[in-house]
């Protein structure tokens, strides 16, 4: 499981939250991710994206 804090990453990269969220979702889909993605909002802004990967055997 990994959590990404967009607030800190946005300050470093200068990218908008929507752009960063789109990039994360695109990478997730391209890599054949199997699991769940949770997006947490605070005051109308994305604060945390949590990806929980499952392994299918």
Rosetta blueprint (number, residue, H / E / L):
1 X L
2 X E
3 X E
4 X E
5 X E
6 X H
7 X H
8 X H
9 X H
10 X H
11 X H
12 X H
13 X H
14 X L
15 X L
16 X L
17 X H
18 X H
19 X H
20 X H
21 X H
22 X H
23 X H
24 X H
25 X H
26 X H
27 X H
28 X H
29 X H
30 X H
31 X L
32 X L
33 X L
34 X L
35 X E
36 X E
37 X E
38 X E
39 X E
40 X E
41 X E
42 X E
43 X L
44 X L
45 X E
46 X E
47 X E
48 X E
49 X E
50 X E
51 X E
52 X E
53 X E
54 X L
55 X L
56 X L
57 X L
